[in-house]
């Protein structure tokens, strides 16, 4: 099943001399794993935003978009005034028990009523990961999403993603500058240079 398909897509932002990327033809199928690589500024995050449907290409064509993308970035983007559990229920209002289970797995159960703005970066990244999983994504997009975690916490987060992927069969697209920190080390590499 094809979740995303782009044909000769180009992303060019106004005021920039060169496009973020050009002539990108890419197909992502259910269950596939991709790793986006390339130096900073080559359009990896722009491509992720395109896959999620948050951006439109300046040229080319998007033939298929995922129905339920789950996204987590290096910057967690939580709603600071809401509690952790309120942030999670914002995207999945009827998933309180599942949210609480995932918080416990990532050792954050005691923080569920804390304001998101009071969390450390690593805590916020874990909450953002849970939020991305709660939507039951057909494709999970991780853009340096777990970079702030210490090794034991990273392993717990990796195992949580893998368990949900085994259950739901979603596609996984990752950006990580550290190849030892890939959820799916066997991922097909897509290089943007």
C-alpha positions in Angstrom: 0.0 0.0 0.0 1.5 3.4 -1.0 1.3 6.0 1.7 3.2 8.8 0.0 4.2 9.4 -3.6 6.0 12.5 -5.0 7.0 13.0 -8.6 9.8 15.4 -9.5 8.9 17.5 -6.4 10.9 20.7 -5.8 10.9 22.9 -2.7 12.0 26.5 -3.2 11.5 29.1 -0.5 11.0 32.8 -1.4 14.2 34.8 -0.8 16.5 31.8 -1.0 18.8 31.5 -4.0 18.6 27.7 -4.3 15.8 25.2 -3.7 15.8 23.1 -0.6 15.7 20.1 -2.9 14.7 19.4 -6.5 13.4 16.6 -8.7 12.6 14.4 -5.7 10.7 11.3 -6.8 9.9 9.2 -3.8 7.4 6.5 -2.9 6.9 5.3 0.7 4.9 2.1 1.3 3.3 0.7 4.4 5.9 -0.8 6.7 9.0 0.7 4.9 11.8 2.3 6.8 13.7 5.3 5.3 16.6 7.4 6.6 17.0 10.9 5.2 20.7 11.9 5.1 22.7 14.9 3.9 24.4 18.0 5.2 22.5 20.7 7.1 20.4 22.8 4.8 19.8 20.1 2.1 16.1 19.9 2.7 15.7 16.9 5.0 13.2 18.6 7.3 11.5 20.3 4.3 11.0 16.8 2.7 9.5 15.5 6.0 7.1 18.4 6.1 6.1 17.7 2.5 5.5 14.0 3.4 3.3 15.1 6.3 1.3 17.4 4.1 2.4 20.5 5.9 4.1 21.9 2.8 3.3 21.9 -0.9 6.0 21.6 -3.5 6.9 24.6 -5.6 7.1 22.3 -8.6 6.3 18.7 -9.3 3.4 16.6 -8.0 2.3 14.9 -4.9 0.2 11.9 -5.9 -0.5 10.4 -2.5 -0.3 11.7 1.1 -0.6 9.7 4.3 -3.9 9.8 6.0 -2.5 9.9 9.6 1.1 11.1 9.8 2.7 11.1 13.3 5.5 13.6 13.7 8.1 14.4 16.3 10.9 16.9 15.9 14.1 17.8 17.8 12.1 20.8 19.0 9.1 19.1 20.8 6.5 21.8 20.0 4.2 21.0 22.9 1.6 23.5 24.1 3.5 25.0 27.0 0.4 26.1 29.1 -1.2 22.7 28.9 -0.2 19.7 31.1 1.6 16.8 29.6 -1.6 14.7 29.6 -3.6 17.6 28.1 -1.0 17.8 25.3 -1.5 14.1 24.6 -5.2 14.1 24.8 -5.3 17.1 22.4 -4.5 14.8 19.5 -6.2 11.7 20.9 -9.1 12.7 23.2 -10.2 9.1 24.0 -6.7 7.6 24.6 -6.1 8.5 28.2 -5.2 5.0 29.4 -2.9 4.4 26.4 -1.3 7.7 27.0 -0.8 6.9 30.7 0.7 3.5 29.8 3.2 5.1 27.4 4.1 7.8 30.0 4.8 5.0 32.5 7.0 3.1 29.9 9.1 6.3 29.4 9.2 6.9 33.1 7.0 10.1 33.0 3.9 8.9 34.9 4.6 11.3 37.7 4.8 14.2 35.2 1.4 13.8 33.5 -0.1 16.8 35.3 3.0 19.0 35.0 2.8 22.0 32.6 4.6 21.1 29.4 6.5 24.4 29.6 8.2 23.1 32.8 9.7 20.0 31.3 13.3 19.4 30.4 14.1 19.0 26.7 14.4 15.2 27.1 11.1 15.0 28.9 9.4 17.1 26.3 10.9 15.0 23.5 9.4 11.9 25.1 6.0 13.5 25.5 6.2 14.6 21.8 7.0 11.0 20.8 4.0 9.7 22.7 1.8 12.3 21.1 3.0 11.1 17.6 2.3 7.5 18.5 -1.2 8.2 19.9 -2.6 9.2 16.5 -2.0 5.6 15.4 0.0 6.9 12.5 0.3 5.2 9.1 3.6 6.9 8.8 5.9 8.1 11.7 8.2 11.0 10.9 11.1 11.4 13.4 13.4 14.5 12.8 16.2 14.2 15.4 13.2 13.6 17.7 15.2 11.6 20.3 18.5 13.4 20.2 18.3 14.8 23.7 17.8 11.5 25.5 20.4 9.6 27.5 21.2 6.1 26.3 18.9 4.1 28.7 15.9 6.5 28.0 16.7 6.4 24.3 16.5 2.6 24.4 13.1 2.7 26.1 11.8 5.1 23.5 13.2 3.0 20.7 11.6 -0.1 22.1 8.2 1.8 22.5 8.3 2.8 18.8 9.2 -0.7 17.7 6.4 -2.3 19.8 3.9 0.1 18.2 5.3 -0.5 14.8 5.0 -4.2 15.2 1.4 -3.7 16.3 0.3 -1.1 13.6 2.8 -1.7 10.7 3.4 2.0 10.1 6.1 3.3 7.8 9.0 5.0 9.5 11.1 8.0 8.2 14.0 9.2 10.3 16.5 11.9 10.4 19.4 11.3 12.7 23.0 12.5 12.4 24.0 9.6 14.7 23.6 6.3 12.8 23.8 4.4 16.2 20.5 6.2 17.2 18.3 4.9 14.4 15.1 3.1 15.4 15.4 1.1 12.2 19.1 0.7 11.4 18.2 -1.4 8.3 16.4 1.6 6.8 16.8 2.5 3.1 18.9 5.6 2.8 17.6 8.6 0.9 20.4 11.1 0.4 19.7 14.8 -0.1 22.9 16.5 -1.2 
